[in-house]
Amino acid sequence: MFSEIQIDAYFERLNFKGQVCSPLEFLNELQGLHYMHIPYENFDILNGLALSLEAESIYQKII
C-alpha cells in the first residue's frame, strides 16, 4: 500500500527513533508520537471541502 519512502517520511514526521521492542510498545509509541506531532484539525469541513478516506489523501494531509 505505502512505499518504504512514504513510511520513512511518516516516521520522520513523528520523530520516531525505532527503539521499541514488542508490537504493543510499538503501537503505544506511535500513538503517543502521533498525538504530539500531528495536530488534529478539521478546517476542511469548515471550508466545505469533501473528506477522503483514500490512503494517498490521508498521507498527503498528514505528511
Backbone torsions as a table, in degrees:
resi	resn	phi	psi	omega
1	MET	NA	-56.3	178.7
2	PHE	-109.7	148.2	178.2
3	SER	-80.1	163.8	177.7
4	GLU	-61.4	-34.3	178.4
5	ILE	-64.7	-41.5	178.7
6	GLN	-66.6	-40.4	178.8
7	ILE	-65.5	-41.7	176.9
8	ASP	-61.9	-40.7	178.1
9	ALA	-63.9	-38.6	177.7
10	TYR	-64.1	-47.4	178.7
11	PHE	-63.1	-37.6	177.6
12	GLU	-65.0	-41.8	178.3
13	ARG	-59.9	-35.9	-179.7
14	LEU	-85.0	-9.9	-174.8
15	ASN	63.1	38.3	-179.5
16	PHE	-79.8	127.3	-177.2
17	LYS	-96.3	-12.1	176.3
18	GLY	76.2	25.5	-178.3
19	GLN	-105.1	57.5	-177.9
20	VAL	-125.1	143.9	-174.5
21	CYS	-95.2	-63.3	-172.9
22	SER	-91.6	161.1	176.1
23	PRO	-57.8	-38.8	179.2
24	LEU	-65.7	-42.1	177.2
25	GLU	-63.5	-39.1	178.3
26	PHE	-60.3	-48.9	-179.7
27	LEU	-65.1	-40.2	177.5
28	ASN	-61.9	-42.8	179.1
29	GLU	-63.9	-46.7	178.9
30	LEU	-60.2	-44.1	-179.2
31	GLN	-62.1	-45.2	178.9
32	GLY	-63.3	-44.0	179.5
33	LEU	-66.7	-38.3	178.9
34	HIS	-62.0	-43.9	179.0
35	TYR	-60.9	-39.2	-176.2
36	MET	-81.0	-28.1	-170.0
37	HIS	-113.7	-13.4	-178.6
38	ILE	-122.6	101.2	-177.4
39	PRO	-69.7	143.8	175.3
40	TYR	-82.8	133.5	174.0
41	GLU	-148.8	150.2	176.5
42	ASN	-132.0	45.6	177.0
43	PHE	-64.7	-30.6	178.7
44	ASP	-58.6	-41.9	179.1
45	ILE	-63.1	-45.9	179.8
46	LEU	-63.5	-30.9	-179.9
47	ASN	-88.6	3.6	177.5
48	GLY	75.3	18.2	179.5
49	LEU	-84.9	144.0	179.5
50	ALA	-71.1	141.7	177.2
51	LEU	-92.8	145.2	179.1
52	SER	-125.3	138.1	175.0
53	LEU	-103.4	14.5	175.7
54	GLU	-69.0	139.5	-175.6
55	ALA	-55.3	-45.2	-178.3
56	GLU	-64.6	-38.3	178.0
57	SER	-63.8	-43.9	179.1
58	ILE	-66.5	-41.3	178.3
59	TYR	-59.3	-47.2	-179.0
60	GLN	-62.4	-37.0	-179.7
61	LYS	-68.7	-39.2	-176.8
62	ILE	-79.6	-46.7	-174.4
63	ILE	-85.5	NA	NA
